[in-house]
């Protein structure tokens, strides 16, 4: 797992915790912040997956042209 993807997953976990704590305590601001963190983490995870896929594709094409 890339560092970027790991950071994105941690952002999602942090967001889930904040959202849950916000719901339990009735703190709408904390709950909203958690939702934002979760969404940001998910977007970052998709971006990291896309980057990894494109890197793999580029390597595959590079190897293919050497044959």
N, C-alpha and C positions, 0 to 999 in steps of 0.2 A: 504494500500500500504506500502510495506516495505521501510525502509530507503534507502536500496541499490537501489531499483527500482526508488525511488524519485530522488536520486542523478543522476541516469542514465538518467532520463527524463530531468533534469535540464541541464545536459551535452549536450543533443541533442538540447535543446532550445538555449543554449549558442552558439553551433556550427552553428545553423541556422542563428542567428543574425550576427555572425562573417562572415559567408559566404555571406550573403546579403550585409553587409557593404563593404566587399572586392569587390564584383561585382560592387556596386554603385561607389566606389572610384577608381576602377581599380587596387586595391592592391591585386595582385595574391597571395602573401604570406598570407595575412589575409584570403582570400577566401579558400586557401588550408588548413589553420589551422582550419577554420570552418568545412570543410568537414571531417577532421580528428576527430574533437570533436564530430560531429554527428555520425560518424561510431563507435567511441569508446563508446559513450553513448548507441548506439543500441546494441552493443556486451554485454555491462554491463547489459542492460535490459534483454536480452535473458538469460544471466547467472543467474540473480536474479529470473527470472521466472522458470528456470530449478531447481534452489535450492528450491524455494517454492513448486514446484510440487513434488520433491523428499521428502521434509519434510512431505508434506501431505500424500504421499504414505507410508512413514515409520510409521506415526501416525495411518493410516488406518490399516496397517498390524499388528501393535502392539495391536490395539483394537480388531482386528479379532482373534488374538491368545488368548486373555483373555476370549473370549466367549466359 
